[in-house]
Amino acid sequence: MIEYSVVVTAPSGLHTRPCTQLCHFVKNYSGKIEIIKGDKSANLKSMFRVMSMGIKSGAEVIIRVEGDNEKEMAQSVVEFIRNIKD
């Protein structure tokens, strides 16, 4: 298991469009992947669960990955979140 912390810099946070894109990005990963904010966590493959967290711009989240190539997957997700522009 590996964890990385990242700050959401997108002005609108993880709203519908970037949340959908992020969930599709990790959909085919065979391992377990979660996003954690405070005391809430969600399977990153579940768009509705992630959206229900209400992650806004400036929020620090933790990406937790467990499985094959976990380090590479976690780094890819962190980069994806850092590059969300809308």
mmCIF file of the C-alpha atoms, coordinates in Angstrom:
data_MODEL
# 
_entry.id   MODEL 
# 
loop_
_atom_site.group_PDB 
_atom_site.id 
_atom_site.type_symbol 
_atom_site.label_atom_id 
_atom_site.label_alt_id 
_atom_site.label_comp_id 
_atom_site.label_asym_id 
_atom_site.label_entity_id 
_atom_site.label_seq_id 
_atom_site.pdbx_PDB_ins_code 
_atom_site.Cartn_x 
_atom_site.Cartn_y 
_atom_site.Cartn_z 
_atom_site.occupancy 
_atom_site.B_iso_or_equiv 
_atom_site.pdbx_formal_charge 
_atom_site.auth_seq_id 
_atom_site.auth_comp_id 
_atom_site.auth_asym_id 
_atom_site.auth_atom_id 
_atom_site.pdbx_PDB_model_num 
ATOM 1  C CA . MET A 1 1  ? 0.000   0.000  0.000   1.00 0.00 ? 1  MET A CA 1 
ATOM 2  C CA . ILE A 1 2  ? 1.207   3.490  -0.843  1.00 0.00 ? 2  ILE A CA 1 
ATOM 3  C CA . GLU A 1 3  ? -0.210  6.935  -0.071  1.00 0.00 ? 3  GLU A CA 1 
ATOM 4  C CA . TYR A 1 4  ? 0.402   10.320 -1.629  1.00 0.00 ? 4  TYR A CA 1 
ATOM 5  C CA . SER A 1 5  ? -0.974  13.678 -0.565  1.00 0.00 ? 5  SER A CA 1 
ATOM 6  C CA . VAL A 1 6  ? -2.067  16.252 -3.145  1.00 0.00 ? 6  VAL A CA 1 
ATOM 7  C CA . VAL A 1 7  ? -3.815  19.622 -3.009  1.00 0.00 ? 7  VAL A CA 1 
ATOM 8  C CA . VAL A 1 8  ? -6.700  20.108 -5.436  1.00 0.00 ? 8  VAL A CA 1 
ATOM 9  C CA . THR A 1 9  ? -5.855  23.286 -7.352  1.00 0.00 ? 9  THR A CA 1 
ATOM 10 C CA . ALA A 1 10 ? -8.674  23.275 -9.900  1.00 0.00 ? 10 ALA A CA 1 
ATOM 11 C CA . PRO A 1 11 ? -10.746 26.437 -9.313  1.00 0.00 ? 11 PRO A CA 1 
ATOM 12 C CA . SER A 1 12 ? -13.993 24.450 -9.135  1.00 0.00 ? 12 SER A CA 1 
ATOM 13 C CA . GLY A 1 13 ? -12.581 21.502 -7.200  1.00 0.00 ? 13 GLY A CA 1 
ATOM 14 C CA . LEU A 1 14 ? -13.580 17.969 -8.157  1.00 0.00 ? 14 LEU A CA 1 
ATOM 15 C CA . HIS A 1 15 ? -16.935 18.794 -9.706  1.00 0.00 ? 15 HIS A CA 1 
ATOM 16 C CA . THR A 1 16 ? -18.787 16.576 -12.196 1.00 0.00 ? 16 THR A CA 1 
ATOM 17 C CA . ARG A 1 17 ? -16.549 16.746 -15.270 1.00 0.00 ? 17 ARG A CA 1 
ATOM 18 C CA . PRO A 1 18 ? -13.120 16.271 -13.650 1.00 0.00 ? 18 PRO A CA 1 
ATOM 19 C CA . CYS A 1 19 ? -14.529 13.716 -11.233 1.00 0.00 ? 19 CYS A CA 1 
ATOM 20 C CA . THR A 1 20 ? -15.907 11.698 -14.154 1.00 0.00 ? 20 THR A CA 1 
ATOM 21 C CA . GLN A 1 21 ? -12.595 11.942 -16.010 1.00 0.00 ? 21 GLN A CA 1 
ATOM 22 C CA . LEU A 1 22 ? -10.647 10.893 -12.929 1.00 0.00 ? 22 LEU A CA 1 
ATOM 23 C CA . CYS A 1 23 ? -12.893 7.892  -12.285 1.00 0.00 ? 23 CYS A CA 1 
ATOM 24 C CA . HIS A 1 24 ? -12.585 6.787  -15.917 1.00 0.00 ? 24 HIS A CA 1 
ATOM 25 C CA . PHE A 1 25 ? -8.810  7.220  -15.678 1.00 0.00 ? 25 PHE A CA 1 
ATOM 26 C CA . VAL A 1 26 ? -8.551  4.694  -12.816 1.00 0.00 ? 26 VAL A CA 1 
ATOM 27 C CA . LYS A 1 27 ? -11.408 2.411  -13.897 1.00 0.00 ? 27 LYS A CA 1 
ATOM 28 C CA . ASN A 1 28 ? -9.227  -0.329 -15.392 1.00 0.00 ? 28 ASN A CA 1 
ATOM 29 C CA . TYR A 1 29 ? -6.755  -0.458 -12.514 1.00 0.00 ? 29 TYR A CA 1 
ATOM 30 C CA . SER A 1 30 ? -7.005  -3.922 -10.995 1.00 0.00 ? 30 SER A CA 1 
ATOM 31 C CA . GLY A 1 31 ? -5.962  -2.910 -7.486  1.00 0.00 ? 31 GLY A CA 1 
ATOM 32 C CA . LYS A 1 32 ? -7.704  -0.936 -4.770  1.00 0.00 ? 32 LYS A CA 1 
ATOM 33 C CA . ILE A 1 33 ? -7.587  2.844  -5.069  1.00 0.00 ? 33 ILE A CA 1 
ATOM 34 C CA . GLU A 1 34 ? -9.138  5.350  -2.668  1.00 0.00 ? 34 GLU A CA 1 
ATOM 35 C CA . ILE A 1 35 ? -9.340  9.082  -2.195  1.00 0.00 ? 35 ILE A CA 1 
ATOM 36 C CA . ILE A 1 36 ? -9.369  10.351 1.388   1.00 0.00 ? 36 ILE A CA 1 
ATOM 37 C CA . LYS A 1 37 ? -10.309 13.800 2.696   1.00 0.00 ? 37 LYS A CA 1 
ATOM 38 C CA . GLY A 1 38 ? -10.392 14.237 6.440   1.00 0.00 ? 38 GLY A CA 1 
ATOM 39 C CA . ASP A 1 39 ? -12.434 11.398 7.890   1.00 0.00 ? 39 ASP A CA 1 
ATOM 40 C CA . LYS A 1 40 ? -14.166 10.571 4.582   1.00 0.00 ? 40 LYS A CA 1 
ATOM 41 C CA . SER A 1 41 ? -12.917 8.103  2.001   1.00 0.00 ? 41 SER A CA 1 
ATOM 42 C CA . ALA A 1 42 ? -14.240 6.758  -1.275  1.00 0.00 ? 42 ALA A CA 1 
ATOM 43 C CA . ASN A 1 43 ? -13.348 4.188  -3.861  1.00 0.00 ? 43 ASN A CA 1 
ATOM 44 C CA . LEU A 1 44 ? -11.875 6.311  -6.659  1.00 0.00 ? 44 LEU A CA 1 
ATOM 45 C CA . LYS A 1 45 ? -13.631 4.115  -9.218  1.00 0.00 ? 45 LYS A CA 1 
ATOM 46 C CA . SER A 1 46 ? -17.043 5.295  -7.939  1.00 0.00 ? 46 SER A CA 1 
ATOM 47 C CA . MET A 1 47 ? -17.889 8.696  -9.390  1.00 0.00 ? 47 MET A CA 1 
ATOM 48 C CA . PHE A 1 48 ? -20.913 9.199  -7.136  1.00 0.00 ? 48 PHE A CA 1 
ATOM 49 C CA . ARG A 1 49 ? -18.983 8.388  -3.966  1.00 0.00 ? 49 ARG A CA 1 
ATOM 50 C CA . VAL A 1 50 ? -16.165 10.763 -4.923  1.00 0.00 ? 50 VAL A CA 1 
ATOM 51 C CA . MET A 1 51 ? -18.597 13.554 -5.847  1.00 0.00 ? 51 MET A CA 1 
ATOM 52 C CA . SER A 1 52 ? -20.448 13.108 -2.553  1.00 0.00 ? 52 SER A CA 1 
ATOM 53 C CA . MET A 1 53 ? -17.245 14.088 -0.738  1.00 0.00 ? 53 MET A CA 1 
ATOM 54 C CA . GLY A 1 54 ? -17.582 17.681 -2.008  1.00 0.00 ? 54 GLY A CA 1 
ATOM 55 C CA . ILE A 1 55 ? -13.871 18.201 -2.629  1.00 0.00 ? 55 ILE A CA 1 
ATOM 56 C CA . LYS A 1 56 ? -13.257 21.895 -3.251  1.00 0.00 ? 56 LYS A CA 1 
ATOM 57 C CA . SER A 1 57 ? -10.299 23.850 -4.541  1.00 0.00 ? 57 SER A CA 1 
ATOM 58 C CA . GLY A 1 58 ? -7.526  24.051 -1.961  1.00 0.00 ? 58 GLY A CA 1 
ATOM 59 C CA . ALA A 1 59 ? -8.522  20.795 -0.278  1.00 0.00 ? 59 ALA A CA 1 
ATOM 60 C CA . GLU A 1 60 ? -5.755  18.370 0.574   1.00 0.00 ? 60 GLU A CA 1 
ATOM 61 C CA . VAL A 1 61 ? -6.589  14.775 -0.294  1.00 0.00 ? 61 VAL A CA 1 
ATOM 62 C CA . ILE A 1 62 ? -4.731  11.520 0.083   1.00 0.00 ? 62 ILE A CA 1 
ATOM 63 C CA . ILE A 1 63 ? -4.571  8.985  -2.700  1.00 0.00 ? 63 ILE A CA 1 
ATOM 64 C CA . ARG A 1 64 ? -4.171  5.446  -1.336  1.00 0.00 ? 64 ARG A CA 1 
ATOM 65 C CA . VAL A 1 65 ? -3.318  2.656  -3.760  1.00 0.00 ? 65 VAL A CA 1 
ATOM 66 C CA . GLU A 1 66 ? -2.871  -1.043 -3.111  1.00 0.00 ? 66 GLU A CA 1 
ATOM 67 C CA . GLY A 1 67 ? -2.023  -3.552 -5.831  1.00 0.00 ? 67 GLY A CA 1 
ATOM 68 C CA . ASP A 1 68 ? 0.161   -4.050 -8.867  1.00 0.00 ? 68 ASP A CA 1 
ATOM 69 C CA . ASN A 1 69 ? 2.251   -1.045 -9.904  1.00 0.00 ? 69 ASN A CA 1 
ATOM 70 C CA . GLU A 1 70 ? 0.800   0.923  -6.986  1.00 0.00 ? 70 GLU A CA 1 
ATOM 71 C CA . LYS A 1 71 ? 3.557   3.532  -6.929  1.00 0.00 ? 71 LYS A CA 1 
ATOM 72 C CA . GLU A 1 72 ? 3.178   4.334  -10.629 1.00 0.00 ? 72 GLU A CA 1 
ATOM 73 C CA . MET A 1 73 ? -0.613  4.422  -10.398 1.00 0.00 ? 73 MET A CA 1 
ATOM 74 C CA . ALA A 1 74 ? -0.591  6.689  -7.348  1.00 0.00 ? 74 ALA A CA 1 
ATOM 75 C CA . GLN A 1 75 ? 1.843   9.075  -9.039  1.00 0.00 ? 75 GLN A CA 1 
ATOM 76 C CA . SER A 1 76 ? -0.304  9.125  -12.181 1.00 0.00 ? 76 SER A CA 1 
ATOM 77 C CA . VAL A 1 77 ? -3.436  9.975  -10.193 1.00 0.00 ? 77 VAL A CA 1 
ATOM 78 C CA . VAL A 1 78 ? -1.627  12.736 -8.282  1.00 0.00 ? 78 VAL A CA 1 
ATOM 79 C CA . GLU A 1 79 ? -0.425  14.235 -11.579 1.00 0.00 ? 79 GLU A CA 1 
ATOM 80 C CA . PHE A 1 80 ? -3.941  13.949 -13.010 1.00 0.00 ? 80 PHE A CA 1 
ATOM 81 C CA . ILE A 1 81 ? -5.378  15.872 -10.052 1.00 0.00 ? 81 ILE A CA 1 
ATOM 82 C CA . ARG A 1 82 ? -2.642  18.524 -10.257 1.00 0.00 ? 82 ARG A CA 1 
ATOM 83 C CA . ASN A 1 83 ? -3.398  19.083 -13.945 1.00 0.00 ? 83 ASN A CA 1 
ATOM 84 C CA . ILE A 1 84 ? -7.166  19.593 -13.673 1.00 0.00 ? 84 ILE A CA 1 
ATOM 85 C CA . LYS A 1 85 ? -7.801  23.104 -14.988 1.00 0.00 ? 85 LYS A CA 1 
ATOM 86 C CA . ASP A 1 86 ? -11.596 23.561 -14.921 1.00 0.00 ? 86 ASP A CA 1 
# 
